[in-house]
Amino acid sequence: MDMTNFAIAEKNLTQKGFLDLDVDPTLDLFEEIERLKKEKNAIILAHYYQEAEIQDIADYIGDSLGLSQQAAKTDADIIVFAGVHFMAETAKMLSPNKKVLLPDLKAGCSLADSCPPHLFRKFKEKYPDHVVVSYINCTAELKTLTDVCCTSTNAVQIIESIPEDKGIIFAPDINLGRYL
């Protein structure tokens, strides 16, 4: 590998979110990825929305929570999460002793990004007696401000379990919140 090109790619990592390097066209990427997975005791998790080529090399394909739960069940030491930040964070929470890698550091989610934790914290402080329920698809930092996390499957049950005299703050999914 040309160290000059690597140094340039490394310098641009923060801006791009990944190492933008040319790959040897003679390299069989599928074979090399499989070799590295065995060598490093790693698995690849791919969200449903990933491109077919990514899903083809993935060990598991699914929704964000299901993939994080799968990461916790595996004996792999390294989890490569082809998804967005909050998904990798959730996998790390469920697998604290495993290394969780996010191939694209710029992979974000508009829903998770719509509720900046520093602003949410200020909003929450105005309603200290309210119960905070957050949709699982939010950042780890927002989860720290949450009393209960829910999924779309159990959201109604969780909301109904809160006493009627308690106020509820629901974040960050405004559409699911309106439904509830």
Solvent accessible surface area in square Angstrom, and as a share of the most:
residue,aa,sasa,rsa
1,M,167,0.74
2,D,77,0.40
3,M,136,0.61
4,T,89,0.52
5,N,79,0.40
6,F,53,0.22
7,A,55,0.42
8,I,94,0.48
9,A,5,0.04
10,E,97,0.44
11,K,172,0.73
12,N,47,0.24
13,L,52,0.26
14,T,117,0.68
15,Q,138,0.61
16,K,79,0.34
17,G,1,0.01
18,F,87,0.36
19,L,74,0.37
20,D,74,0.38
21,L,48,0.24
22,D,146,0.76
23,V,83,0.48
24,D,81,0.42
25,P,133,0.83
26,T,120,0.70
27,L,76,0.38
28,D,77,0.40
29,L,88,0.44
30,F,101,0.42
31,E,120,0.54
32,E,43,0.19
33,I,46,0.23
34,E,68,0.30
35,R,115,0.42
36,L,69,0.35
37,K,20,0.08
38,K,162,0.69
39,E,106,0.48
40,K,99,0.42
41,N,67,0.34
42,A,15,0.12
43,I,20,0.10
44,I,14,0.07
45,L,0,0.00
46,A,0,0.00
47,H,30,0.13
48,Y,138,0.52
49,Y,118,0.45
50,Q,41,0.18
51,E,120,0.54
52,A,68,0.52
53,E,105,0.47
54,I,59,0.30
55,Q,43,0.19
56,D,102,0.53
57,I,19,0.10
58,A,19,0.15
59,D,61,0.32
60,Y,80,0.31
61,I,78,0.40
62,G,8,0.08
63,D,75,0.39
64,S,9,0.06
65,L,40,0.20
66,G,33,0.32
67,L,3,0.02
68,S,0,0.00
69,Q,86,0.38
70,Q,46,0.20
71,A,0,0.00
72,A,45,0.35
73,K,152,0.65
74,T,23,0.13
75,D,134,0.69
76,A,4,0.03
77,D,84,0.43
78,I,31,0.16
79,I,0,0.00
80,V,32,0.19
81,F,0,0.00
82,A,9,0.07
83,G,6,0.05
84,V,11,0.07
85,H,75,0.34
86,F,7,0.03
87,M,7,0.03
88,A,12,0.09
89,E,55,0.24
90,T,10,0.06
91,A,0,0.00
92,K,83,0.35
93,M,89,0.40
94,L,78,0.39
95,S,6,0.04
96,P,89,0.56
97,N,152,0.78
98,K,34,0.14
99,K,120,0.51
100,V,30,0.17
101,L,78,0.39
102,L,23,0.11
103,P,73,0.46
104,D,55,0.28
105,L,86,0.43
106,K,115,0.49
107,A,20,0.16
108,G,43,0.42
109,C,29,0.17
110,S,99,0.64
111,L,46,0.23
112,A,7,0.05
113,D,95,0.49
114,S,74,0.48
115,C,17,0.10
116,P,47,0.29
117,P,21,0.13
118,H,109,0.49
119,L,96,0.48
120,F,14,0.06
121,R,94,0.34
122,K,127,0.54
123,F,89,0.37
124,K,56,0.24
125,E,117,0.52
126,K,147,0.62
127,Y,84,0.32
128,P,117,0.73
129,D,93,0.48
130,H,52,0.23
131,V,25,0.14
132,V,0,0.00
133,V,0,0.00
134,S,0,0.00
135,Y,32,0.12
136,I,27,0.14
137,N,29,0.15
138,C,0,0.00
139,T,30,0.17
140,A,28,0.21
141,E,87,0.39
142,L,2,0.01
143,K,27,0.11
144,T,105,0.61
145,L,17,0.08
146,T,23,0.14
147,D,87,0.45
148,V,55,0.32
149,C,45,0.27
150,C,1,0.01
151,T,30,0.17
152,S,73,0.47
153,T,130,0.75
154,N,51,0.26
155,A,0,0.00
156,V,62,0.36
157,Q,129,0.57
158,I,27,0.14
159,I,29,0.15
160,E,132,0.59
161,S,86,0.55
162,I,18,0.09
163,P,81,0.51
164,E,182,0.82
165,D,128,0.66
166,K,80,0.34
167,G,24,0.24
168,I,64,0.32
169,I,13,0.07
170,F,44,0.18
171,A,4,0.03
172,P,15,0.10
173,D,26,0.13
174,I,109,0.56
175,N,104,0.53
176,L,25,0.13
177,G,24,0.23
178,R,177,0.65
179,Y,163,0.62
180,L,59,0.29
